[in-house]
């Protein structure tokens, strides 16, 4: 909450999540995979139009876009496999580069369980 002292890093709980990310070689428009096709693949995997657009825009601007965070690695890998499957079924001209990465977040101490996680 605003104005409330945050717990020190030492008193925070480490939370490990698995991020599924789309990566591009260059932070520019993909000349092969058009936005509509990529969005169709991500929608087939259960992402909303807004979530698909955010991931694509981040990949376009920075070379990397997060598609989702998962508590279990197997959940993340299931999404990676689904993206590959639907990419073939929906005939993407070039396979998307999708990665599953382990990432660490710090969450407030158990005394402050309502505090949002921070990076």
N, C-alpha and C positions, 0 to 999 in steps of 0.2 A: 504494500500500500504506500502511496506517496507520503513522504515525511517519516516513514517508519525505518528504523535502522535495519540494514540487511545483515544477516549472519556472515561471519568471516568465512573465507573459502575453506578453512580447516574444519569448520563445523558443518559443511555441506555434504550431502550424500552424492556419490558418483552414480550416474545413471548411464548405462550403455544402451544405445539404440543402434539400429542398422539402417543406413540411408541407402535408398535406391536413387542413383543419379544418372542423368543423361549427359554425355560428354560429346563435345565437338572438337575437331582438331584446330579449328580457327574460330575466333569469335566473330563470325559473319554469317550471312545467309547461307544455308545449305543449298547448293544449286541442284541437288538431286531429290532430296526428300522435301516435298512441299508441306507447308503448314497444315493444310487440310488432311493430308494422308497421315501425318504424325499425330494430329489431334484425333483422328478416327481410331488409330491404334491405341492411344492412351484411353480413349473413351470405352473401347471394347474391353479394356482391362479394369474398368470401373472408376476412372477419374472423371471428375466433372469438367465441363468446358473451361471453367475458370482455372482449375488446378492444372489442366493440360497447357493452357496458355501461359501461366506463370512459369512452368517448367521450361517450356520452349523459349520464352523470352529471356530467361536467365541463361540458358545455354547459348542463345544467340549473342547476348551482350557480354558474357564472361567466359564462355567455353564450357560451362557446367551448370546444370539445372537439377535441383532436387525434386524428385517425383514423389517421394514419400518416406516416412520414418516408421520403423517397425520395432516392436519389443523383441521379437525372435528372428534370428537370422533366416530360418526356414521360410518365414512369411515373406521376407524380402526377396529371397531367391525364387519363391513362387511367382512373384510379380515380374522378376527378371525373365523367367521362362515364359510367362504369359505374353510379355511384350515381344519376345522373339517369335512366338507362335503366331500372334495376330499380325506382326509385321510381315510374315510370309503369306498368311491368308489374305491380307489386304493389299498384297503386292507392292510393298515399299520397294522402290528401286535399289536402295542401299540399306543394309542392316544398320539399325541404330546402335550406337555404342552405349551400353547400359552397364553400370557397375554397382556392386553392393559393397558398401564401406561400413566399417565399424566406427562409430563416433561416440564421444563422451560428452555428457552434459552434467552440470552440477545443479543439484536441487537443494533448496533450503533445508535446514536441520529439521528433525521430526517435530520440534516445538513449533515450527513455522510451516506446517505441511501445506497450507494454502498458497504459499509463495510460488509463483511460476518458475519453471526451470529457466536457467540462463546458460548461455554458451560461454 
